[in-house]
Amino acid sequence: MLSVAVIADPAVAEVALDPTRARLLAALATPGSATTLAAGLGLTRQQVNYHLRTLEAHGLATLVDERRKGNMTERVLEASAASYVISPGALPAVAPDPERLRDQLSAQWMLALGARLVHEVGTLLTGAQSAGQRLATFAVDGTVRFASAADRAAFADELGTALTDLMARYDSPDATGGRDHRLVVALHPALKPTDTAVPQDDTALTATKES
């Protein structure tokens, strides 16, 4: 079972977003059959079996065992991943394009960058898994509490300068056999569990390097 799988096929996304099937996927973190899952979900075995076959047909669940019980065969399945992310590629006609607006202070641009990150890394990860290879990536996640807006702005300026210098030092656009890597850094207020509005003090820093 994968820890995270990216869904890029619209048909698969539709199946996964069905509330009943989403509950089944969560339950299938531990292998189960229509019989063992039915009671916990408040459904009949026939209903669960129908949904399981749909999940299996779309690659969201895999068969791990078959058990003979009298004149019946009990099929045991497991979710293909512990969790799922739906790629913007599942909605290509309305997927955000970060090239339309380049604004470092725009939250909408940040979301467009995040969407591209999910799409590109998801596509690369799917290919790497099919080839039995590891995808070379690096990510940093942390939280910074700023005393004031002025400190936050100063931090952003220093971070931008440091990253620009670092990229210039290592960038080799004419290197034969080299490969481009994308670098995305995002700074935004951290969401608290009890927040219903935009928080004012905590800010999360996320840096992600794509291969």
ABEGO torsion letter per residue (X at the ends): XBABBBBABAAAAAAAABAAAAAAAAAAABBBBAAAAAAAAGBBAAAAAAAAAAAAAAGABBBABBBBBEABBBBBBBBABABBBBBAAABAAABBBAAABBBAABAAAAAAAAAAAAAAAAAAAAAAAAAGBBBBBBBBBBBBBBABAAAAAAAAAAAAAAAAAAAAAABBAABBGBBBBBBBBBBBBBBBAABABBBAABBBBBBBBBX
